Amino acid sequence: MKSPIVKRSVVLAGHRTSVSLEDAFWGALKDIAKSKRKPVAELIRGIDLDREHANLSSALRLFVLNHYQKPAELFKGTSSKADQQSAMV
């Protein structure tokens, strides 16, 4: 199923700008902001300040991807060490 692209306005450095993201990414940003106990706008401002990419929409997508990949990589790395240790016993 295709996620519709939703355009929203945000204020960055005192200037209003619009960001177009798929609905699934907006939902993920809301969930991440909630887990960090901060408003979505504040989360986006932080991503904007730290971004290495020219396009804010791309930076937001990559932030979400990275956020959800980190736990998977940690879990994968942990299970690999456990497997190695159990193989040695």
C-alpha positions as CSV (number, residue, x, y, z in Angstrom):
1,M,0.0,0.0,0.0
2,K,1.3,3.4,-0.9
3,S,1.6,6.0,1.8
4,P,0.2,9.4,0.7
5,I,2.6,12.4,0.8
6,V,1.5,15.0,3.3
7,K,2.8,18.6,3.3
8,R,3.1,20.3,6.6
9,S,4.4,23.7,7.6
10,V,7.1,24.1,10.2
11,V,9.0,27.1,11.5
12,L,12.8,26.8,11.4
13,A,15.1,29.7,12.4
14,G,12.1,32.0,12.5
15,H,11.1,31.2,8.9
16,R,8.1,29.2,7.9
17,T,8.8,26.4,5.5
18,S,6.8,23.4,4.3
19,V,8.0,19.8,4.4
20,S,6.5,16.9,2.3
21,L,6.7,13.5,3.8
22,E,4.8,10.2,3.5
23,D,2.2,9.8,6.2
24,A,4.2,6.9,7.7
25,F,7.2,9.2,8.2
26,W,5.0,11.8,9.9
27,G,3.7,9.1,12.2
28,A,7.2,7.9,13.0
29,L,8.4,11.4,13.8
30,K,5.4,11.8,16.2
31,D,6.2,8.5,17.9
32,I,9.9,9.4,18.2
33,A,9.1,12.9,19.6
34,K,6.7,11.4,22.1
35,S,9.4,8.9,23.2
36,K,11.8,11.8,23.7
37,R,9.1,13.9,25.4
38,K,9.4,16.8,23.1
39,P,7.2,18.4,20.4
40,V,7.6,17.3,16.8
41,A,8.5,20.8,15.9
42,E,11.4,20.8,18.4
43,L,12.6,17.4,17.0
44,I,12.5,18.7,13.5
45,R,14.5,21.8,14.5
46,G,17.2,19.6,16.0
47,I,17.3,17.4,12.9
48,D,17.5,20.6,10.7
49,L,20.5,21.9,12.7
50,D,22.3,18.6,12.6
51,R,21.6,17.6,9.0
52,E,24.3,16.9,6.5
53,H,21.9,16.9,3.5
54,A,20.6,19.8,1.6
55,N,17.0,18.6,1.5
56,L,15.1,18.7,4.9
57,S,12.6,16.0,3.8
58,S,15.4,13.6,3.0
59,A,17.1,14.4,6.3
60,L,13.9,13.6,8.2
61,R,13.4,10.3,6.3
62,L,17.1,9.3,7.1
63,F,16.7,10.3,10.7
64,V,13.6,8.0,11.0
65,L,15.4,5.2,9.2
66,N,18.5,5.6,11.4
67,H,16.3,5.7,14.6
68,Y,14.7,2.4,13.8
69,Q,17.8,0.7,12.4
70,K,19.9,1.3,15.6
71,P,17.9,-1.0,17.9
72,A,17.9,-3.7,15.2
73,E,21.7,-3.4,14.8
74,L,22.2,-3.5,18.6
75,F,20.0,-6.6,18.9
76,K,21.7,-8.2,16.0
77,G,25.1,-7.5,17.5
78,T,24.1,-8.7,20.9
79,S,22.6,-12.0,19.6
80,S,25.7,-12.6,17.6
81,K,27.9,-12.3,20.7
82,A,25.6,-14.5,22.6
83,D,25.6,-17.1,19.8
84,Q,29.4,-17.0,19.8
85,Q,29.6,-17.4,23.6
86,S,27.2,-20.3,23.6
87,A,29.1,-22.0,20.8
88,M,32.3,-21.8,22.9
89,V,30.8,-23.5,25.9
